[in-house]
Amino acid sequence: MTLNRTEAPALKVIDKIDFVAPAKYAISDLVDLYHMKDVPNETARLDLYFDAGKCRATNGIPSFVNGLLLSGTAQSTSVEIHEKINGLGGFYESGVSMENAVITVYSLRENLPAIFETIIDAVQHLAFDSKEVEELLSDRRQRHSINLEKVRFLAQREFQKKIFASEPAYASVTELEDFNTVKRDDLIAFHEQFYLNGLSKVVVVGDFSQKEIESFMKRCEPLVIKEKQHHSSNVAHTSGQFLFEKEGAMQSAIRVGRTLFNKNDEDYLEFLVLHTILGDYFGSRLMSNIREDKGYTYGIGTALPELKETGYFLVATEVRKDVREATIQEIKFEIERLQTELVPIEELELVQNYMRGQLLKSADGPYAMTDLFLSAELQGKGLDFYNEALKRISEITPERIQFLASKYLRWEDLTIVAYG
């Protein structure tokens, strides 16, 4: 059969994706290991999740402890630990979110068990050497001082305080004096509670045998959490407009948002469409207006960060200081336009196709598929959630978008922070 290259191929709307879920193994009654085996090469990844997020302590302690995890044991120095990992071709990273701390390592499959053992030993026998502690605090103190000069950093801090106003543990931010007042004993106590007894999930991606997976599980057993984790579910924000001046600043950072919901809310999937139209792709209304038409910024966008029991909506941008008020008014204009005008069918169809394509892209390969699964698993859902998303994206109407905008994005209910 000869192809007719003068005719475009027929378009087919994606209505289902054949997802592959990782295998699930119980390390304990509360902690599971997820294994994505079908990797078509020799690479591998391992993630260790700990109940050691920022909400578990104030004064910067969760971040400080996370930064010290490979700082040395009684038998091995920090340099020796990192040389072992590097010598085996491993790439190590760790970070702290609001509710979790995660250690991730990438390497060739054959080297991952040895790297894993090095990391587990370093975490389990962390010495909190006084010199290492002081060096980390000094480095973090310097970085924090630099960040305090950036309007983006300052605006996000103030937005966090307002968006989590009802929950001090979530609203808490690190202050400069915390670097001077934190005690070594405080770091040790946090490590013992939230790392030595805080492992909440393990993820392995790579072609490992059943015996190797069982070995990972057995090695993790001593670190698992002993009680079910609890996180705040009734977070409430402080609405209103909060303007902060910074002398000498050339730009203003703007944050607009409110507490909202996560994947467990019945309106989440349809709100995703609204959020995309407003600010979650390059052709969004906020980008078209505030970047392309007005030239106020290089970039502006929306986000829907999720937590275990809740979530929030966010608009973020940085603009010239002299157009700060004008930008806020344009954000308000675009939000209220969604409440008063129906989205044209052509625009809705464009966004629907974009969202389908992004979801398909997000499921491309075992690593991406694992991340997609983990995003759903955070709220107790499986991969079928995404096929439901395809259905809801296809079925949404302009009238429904208008209803959701009126319900959730009333300007008087939002938190508006501008710093600069």
N, C-alpha and C positions, 0 to 999 in steps of 0.2 A: 504493500500500500504506500502510495506517494503522499507525503505531507504537503498540504496546501499552506505555504508560509505567508500567504496574503491574508489569511483569516486567523484571528486571534483564537486561542483555545477557549473552550467553554469554561465559564467560571462556576465553581461549586462552593456553596456556603458550607463551612465546617460546622457540623452539628454534633460531632463526637470525636474524642481522641482516645486511642487505645493506650492508656497509661499502664506503666509497670510499677507496682509498689515494692518497696524493699521487704525482705523477710524480717519477721519480728521474733525476737528471743527475749525471754524474761530473765534478767539477771537477779531480780528480787521481785517481791510483790509490788514494788513501787517504781522500779527502774527497768527499762527495756533497752536492748541493743537492736538497732535497725541495720540490716545488711543489704546493700545493693550489689549483687554479685556480677551481673552481666556487663562487664567493662571490656571493650574490644581491644584493649592494649595492656601494657604492663604498669600503668599508673595506678595510684591508690590514694585514698584520703581517709582520715580518721578525725572525728569531732568528739570532744568531751564537753558535755554541758554540766555546769555546776550552778546550784542555787546560791549564787554569790553576786547577784546584781546590785546596782546602785541603791535600790530600795531597802537593802538589808542592813545598811549602816550609813551614818553621816560622816562628815569631816573628810571625805575623799578616801576612806579606808578601803572600800571595795576595789577602787582603781589602783591604789598603792600595792595591795597584796597581789593583784593580778600581774602587775609589772614586776614583781619579785619572784614569780613562780620558778624561773630557771636561774635564780641568783646564787645557787650553790647549796650543797649539803655538807655534812661533816666529812664526807669522803671525796667529794668532787667540787671544784670551783665552778663559777659561772662560765669561765672561759673553756674549761674542760667539757662541760655539758654541751655548750654550743658547738665545740669542735667535733664532738661525737655525732651530733645531728647533721652538721654540715658535711662531715666526712662520709656519711651515708647518703648524701644527696637529698636530705630532707629540708623542707621549707616549713618553718614554724611560725604561727601567729596566734595571738590571743587578744581578747577584747572583752569589754564589760558593757552590757546594755542595762536598761532599767531593771530588768528582772532576772537576767542570766549573765554568767560569765562563760565564755566558750574558748577552748583550746582547739586549734585546728593544725593538722600536719599533713603535708603532701609529700609523696616520695614514690619511688618505684615499689611495686608490690612486694618484692622479695626483701626489701629493707625496712618496710613499715613495722614489723614486729619488734625489731631491735630498737628503732627510734621510739616506738611506743613505750618500751620498757624503760628507756632512758628518761622519758618525760614523766612517766608515772613515778619512778623512783625520785626524781627531782621534786615533784609536787608533794609526795608522801613524806619526804625527809628534809623539807625546806628548813634551812638553818637560821634564816633571818640574821645573817652576819651584819653586825653594826655598821661596818664600812659600806656594805652593799646597800643597806637601808638608807644611810645618809646620802650616798651618791644618787640613788633614785629620787629621794625627796628633793635634793638640790636641783637635779635636772628637771623634775616636774614643776618645781617652784619657778624656775626660769621660764619654762614654756607657758605656765599659767600667767605669769606677768606679761609676757608678750601677747597672749590671747586677750588679756584685759584691755588691750589697746585696739582690738578689732571690734567694730560695731556688729558684725555678724555674730560673733561669740556672745557679746553682751546682750543682744536682742534675744538670742535663743535662751539664755539664762533667765531673763525676765519673763519670757513666754512660758518657760517651764514652771516657774513659780506661780503664774496665773492659771495655767491650764490644769495644774494638779493642786490647786489651792486648798482643797478639802483633805488632802493626804500629805502630811509633812514629810513622810518617808520618800515620796515621789517628787515633791517640790524642792527638796533639799539640793543645794548646789555647793560645790567646793569653794571655800573662801581662802584668800591668801594666807591668813593666819593659821589655817588648818595645817599647813606644811610645817609650822613651828611647834604646834601643840600636840600633834599625833605622837603617841607613845609606841615603842616597840612591842610592849605587852598587848596593846590593843590590836596590832597587826597579827600577832601570834594567836590571840583568842579568835579573831575573825577567821583565820586560816583553819583552825581546828574545827570550828562549827560549820563552816560553809564549803570547805574543800575536803578535809579529811572525813567529813560526814555529809557531804553535799552533792555528790555526783547524781545527776537526775536523768541523764540520757547519754547514750553512746551511739554514734553513727559510723559505720564502716562502708566505704565504697571501694570495691576492688574484687578481683577473682581469688577469693580466699576459700580454703576448704572448711568443712564443718569442724574439723579438729582445731584449726587456727582460730575460728570464731569462738569456740569454746574456751580456748586459751585466753583470748581477749576478755571474755566474760569473767572467768575465774580471777584474773588479775585485777579486775575492776571491783569485785565484790566488797573488799574492805572499805571502799570509799563511798558506797551508795548512801543516799538519804535514808533515814530511819523513820521519818514521819512524812505524811503527805504535805506537799507545799500549799501554802495559802497566799493569795494575792488579792489586792484591793479590787472590788467590783463596783463600788459606788463613788467613783471619782467625779467630782464636780468642779467646774472652772469658774473663775471670776470674769464676768463679762464687762465690757467697757473699753475705752480708749486710753492707752497709757503711753505718753510721749516722754522720752528721756533725751536730754541734750548732752552732747560730748564735745567739749571745746576742741577746736582744731580739726574735727572730722570733716572729710570731704564728701562722705557718703552717709546715707541712712539705711539701716537694715530694718525691714518691715516683716512682721509676722502677724497673720490673721488666722484665727481658728477657734475651735471649741472641742470639748470632749464629745465623743460620739459613740462608736460601737466597733466591734470586730466582726469576724466572719459568722458568728453565731446569731447575729441579728437578722431578722427576715428582710430588712431593707438594704442590707449590705451590698448585695450583688447589683441591684439596680442603682444604688448610690454610686457605685464604681463608674457607671456610664456617665452620670452627671459630673463627677469629679474629673473624668477624662475630657469631656467637652470643655469644662471650665479651665483646666490647667495642666493636664497630665500627658500632653504630647506637643510636639513642636508647633503644630497648627492650631493649638488651643485658643480659646477666646482671650485669655489673659496675655498670651504671647503675641497674638495678632494685634491686640490693642496697645498694650503697654511697651512692648519691644518694637514691633514692626511699624505701627502707626505713630506712636508718640515718641519713640526713641528714648524712653526714660531708663532702660535697663538692658543689660546683655541677656538676662534670663529671669523668668518668673515661672513658678510652677506650684502645683498642689500636691499634697501627699496625704496618705491615710495610714499613719503608723499604728501598729496593733500591739496590744499587750495581752497577757493571758486572759484577763477578764473584761477588758475594755479596749478603747482605742480613741483616736482623736483625728480631727481634720485640720489641715494646715495649708496656708498660702505663704510662700516665702520668696523674698526678693531683696536686692540691694539697689538703691537708686541714688542719683545726685541729691544732695541735701536740699537744694532749692526746689525740687519737684516732689518732695516727700508727701505733702498734703494732697497734691494733685494725683499722685499714684494711689493713695488710699481711697480717694474719691472714685478713681477708675475701677479699682477692685470692687468697691461697693456697687458701682454702676453695672458691672458684668454679673455680679451675683444677683442683683435685683432684676436684671434683664431676664434671667432664667426663671424668675418668679412671675413675670408679667407678660412674657412672650413665649409662644411655643417654639421649640427648636425646629427649624426647617428639616423636612424629611431627608433632603440631600446631605445635610450636615450630619444628621443622625446616622445615616447609612455609612458615611465615610468613617465615623468613629466606631461603629459596630465592626466594620471590616478591619480597622486598625487593631481593635481589641482582640479579635479572633486571631489575627496574625501574631500579636505579641504573646498570646497564650500558647499558640503552637510553637513559637520560638522558645518559650520558657520550658517546653517539654522535650527539647532536642538533646538527646544523649543522657547517659546515666547520672552524670553529676547534676545537670539541670533538673532532671526528673526527681532526684533525691531532694533537692532544694525546694521544689514545688510541693513534694510530699510533706516536708518538714514545716512549711508555711501553713498547711492545712492541719497537720497534726498538733500544732501549737494550741489550737482551739478544739481538739478532739475530733477532727474530721478526717475523712479519707480522700483519695484522689477523685472519687465520684463528684466531689464538690465542684470540680472544674468543669465537668460536663454539664452540671446544673448551671454553672456560670454561663456557658455557651448558650444554653436554652434561654436564660433570663435576659442576656444581652440581646438576643434576637427578637424577643417578644416585647421589650419595653417600648412605650409610646411617648410621644412628646408631652402628652397630658400627664403621664406618670412622672416624668422628669420635672415638670412644672410643680407638681404636688410635692415632690421630695424637696425641691429647692425652697418652697414656701414653709415646709415643715421643719427643716433642719438648718437652714442658712439665713434666718431672720437676722438682719444686721444688728439689732439691739441685743441679740443673744450671743454675739461673737466677742472674742477677746482680740483687741488690736494693740499691738506693741510696735513702737517705732523707736529706734535708738540711733542717734547720730547728730 
